[in-house]
Amino acid sequence: MSNQHGHKARKRFGQNFLHDPGVIEKIVRSISPKPDDAMVEIGPGLGAITEEILAVNPRLQVVELDRDLIPVLRTKFFNYPEFRIHEADALSFDFSQLVTDRPLRIVGNLPYNISTPLIFHLLTQSGVVQDMHFMLQKEVVQRMAATPGDNNYGRLGIMTQYFCKVQPLFEVGPGAFRPAPKVDSAIVRLVPHKVLPHPAKDLKTLQAVVRTAFNARRKTLRKALAALVTVEQLNSLGINDGLRPENLSLADFVKIADLLVDSGSLNSEADEVSND
C-alpha cells in the first residue's frame, strides 16, 4: 500500500507505518522526551513518531536501513539542522558510538521479523542506555514480561529481565498501521538495571544454560540439562530435577551457570543466545 510520500511499505523490511494520531500521541506521552535527552529512534519510517519527538528534542538521531526513506526524512525534517540520520542496519549498529555526555533513550516501531535478535543486540549495549520504548508484536512483549510457570516464559524473557526491568504499557490494534499487520501490537518500556539483581559469573555460560534448557522445554531438567549438569549438582543447588525449564527463575538459572563456571564444566566460549 502506498502513502502520501509515494513510498510502498516493503515486506522484506517488515514495514508497517504508524498513522493513528491518537496512538502516536499516547506513545510519545509514554516516552516523555525532554529537550536535552540523547534520543535515538530505530526505524523512523515516514517519521510519524519522529515528528513529535523532534518538536521537543531537535537533536534526535535515527537509524534507518531503507535507503529510499532517507530522502523522505531529509525533506520532511530539513528545518531541523541538528537532526541526524544514520543509514545502517540496527542489527549490527554500534549504538555506543552515539553516546556523548548522557545515556541513550532509544525508541522505535520495530520490524516484527527482526524484533527478537534486535532486542538481544540492544541488551548487549544496555550499559549506555537510560531506557527503551518499543512497539512490538503483542506476543513478543508477553514473552519479555513472562514469569516462571507462564507458557510465554522462555529465553527472551529471562535474558531481557537479566538486563532490564520490563514494563508492558498498552496494546495497539492493527488499524493504527498502514498496511495493517495481521497481529496485535504492544508498547513496552525497558529500563536497564543500575545494578544487576542476579549477576552471573559468566554471561555466555548463562546464555548457554538457558538456551540448552529451553531447546527441550517440555522435558524435565534432569533430561533437558543432562549434557551440562548432573542430578546431584542440581539437587545441591536446591533445584528439583523433576521440574521443567519454565518453572525455574532467573536466579535459578544463574546458580546453575555459576556452578558450571566454578567447576570448569562449560567453556565460556559458548555460543551467544540465538533467536527465541
N, C-alpha and C positions, 0 to 999 in steps of 0.2 A: 504494500500500500504506500502510495506517495504522500507527501505532505506539502505544506506551503513553501518549503525551501527546495522542492524538487528532488529530495533525497529519498530513495527507496530503502526501507529497512532491510538489512541483509541477514539472512538466516544464519550464515556461517559466522557472523559476529554475535549472534544471539540478540539482535536489536529489537527492542520493544520500547517505543518512545513514549514517555510520560506526557500527558496533555491535560489532565484534570486539574484546574486551578485550585480547587479545594484541597486536593491531596497534596499538591506541591506546597501550598501554604502550610499544611499540617506538618509535612516533612521538615521544612525549613524552620518552623517554630520548635520542633523537637531538637533540631541541631543547635539552634540558638547561636548562630555565628556572631562573632564580635569583630570590630574593625582591625584589631591587632592580632587576631588569630592567624596561625600558619595553616590556612585552609588548602586542602588538596582534594580535587574531585576526580574519581576514576570513571571513565566512560561518560563524558558530558552529553554525548549525543547531539541533539539540536539545541541544547542549552536551557532547558526548562528550569532545572534547579540552579544551574549556573547563573542565570539572570538574577534570581532572587538573592543569591549569596553575594554576587558582585555589587549589588546595590548597598550592601552593608560592608563588604570587605573587598575593595578594589584590587587587592594583591593576590586574589585567588589564582592557584595553579591547577591545571587539569592535565590528565594523561589520557590520550585518545589514540586508538590503533587505526581506525578507519580514516585513511588519508583524504577521502572525499569529503569528510566532515570538517577538516581543518579550515578550508576557506570559508565555509559556512559560519564557523565560530569566529574567525578573524573578522569577517564582515559584520556580523551581528554585534560584536563587542569591540569594535575599532576605537571607541571613545574611552576605553579603559587601558591606558598605556602600560600599566603595571601587570596587566593580565598576561599570564604565560601559558603557552600550550606546549606540552611535551608529546611529540608524535612517537609513541612507543607502546609496546605490549606490557600491560600491567603485570602479567605473569612473571616477567623477568626484570621488571624495572626496579632499580635500587632507590627506594623512597628515602633512604637516609641522606642521599645527596641533596635533598630539598631542605634539610634541617639547617637553620641558622641559629637564632637565639632562643627558640622555643619549640616545644614538641609539636608534632603534626596533628591536625584534626582532619581525618580522612572520611570522605563521604562518597556515595555512588549508588546508582541504579545498576547493579552488577549483572552482566550477561549470565543467565542461568546455566548455560552449558559449560562455563568455566568457574562457577562460583566456589566450589569446594577447593580445587587446587589454588585458586587465588586467595582464599581465606588462609590456607596453610602458608602460602608465601608471605602474606602480610603478618601472620603471627610470628614469623622468624624475625621481623623487624619491629616488634611491638615495643621494644625499648626506646624507640624515638617517637612514639605515638601517645598523644593525650587521650584520644578516643576515636571511635569509628562508628559511623552510621550508614547502614546499607539497606537497600531494597533487595530482597532475595525471594526465591520461591518459598512459600509458607512452610513446606515440609523441611526445607533446609534450616530455617530458623527453629523449628520444633526440635530438630536433631541437635542443634547447637545448644539449646537450653535444657535438653533432656537430663533427667536424673536417674540413678540406678533403679532398675526394675521397670523402667519405661521402655516400651517397644522401640522408641526412636533413639534410645541411648546407644552410643557407639563411639567409634574413633573420633569423629568430627566433634562431638560434644565434649569428650574427655580432653582432647588436646586444646580446644578453644577455651574451656574452663581452666585449664592449666595456666594459660597466659592471661585470661581476661574474665571480668565479670560480664555475664551475658544478660541483657535486658530486652526481651521482646516488647515492642512498643504498640504497634497496631497493624491490622491487616488491610490489604488493598485489593479490591476486586479487579478482574480482567478489563473492565470497561474504562479504567483510568489510563489505558495504554492504546497506542496505535502501532502496529496491529495488536489486537487483544490476544494475550497469551492464553493457553488452554488450562492454566493453573492459577490459583490464588497466590498473592504475594504478601509479604510482611516486612515491616521495618524493624531492624534490630540495632541496639546500641551495644558496642563492645568497649569496655573500659579496661585497659591493661592494669594488672595488679601492680601497685607500687612495690609490694613485697610478695613474692610467690607464696601462696598458702601451703603448698606441698612441693617444695623444690626437689627435683630428682638429682642424684649424683651425676648422672649422665643422661642427657636428653635423648640421644639416639637409642640408648638401651630402652628407655621408657617407650619410645615410639615403636620399637621392635616388639616389645611385650604386648602393647595394646593392639598392634596390627595382627600379630600371631593369634591372640585371643579371639579377636572378632572375625578372623578368617574362618573360625569354627564356632561361631557364636551360639549355635544350638547344642553344642556338646558341653559336658561338664568340664570344669577347669583341669581335672586330672588328665583328661584327654586333649583338651584344647591347647594346654601348655606343656604337654608331655615332652616335647623336644627341648624345652628350656629348663623346667624345674621338676623336682620330684614331689610326690605326695607329702613326704616327710618335710620338705622345705616349705611347702605351702602351709602345712599344719603348724610348723614352728613360728610362722608369722601370725598365727591365729586366724588363718583363712581356711574356710571349709572347702575342701577339694571337690565336693559334690555340687557346689554352686555353678551357675553358668556365668560367662563373662559379663553379661548385662547386669548381674547382681553386685558387682564389685564397684567400690567408689574409686575416685581418682587417687585418694590416699592409699588404697589397697594396691593399685597398680604401681604406684611409686615405691611401695615397700618391696614388691616383687622385683622391680627393676634394680633397686638399691642392693638387694640380696645378690643378684646376678653380678653386679659391679664388684661387690665385696669378695665374692667367691671366684671372680675372673671367669665365670661360665659363659659370658657372651661378649664378643668383641664389640667395642664401641664404634666400629666402622659399619655397624648395621645400617641397612638402607633407611633413608628417611621415610616417614609415613607417606603413603600414597593416597589416592582418592578414596573417600569412604564408600 
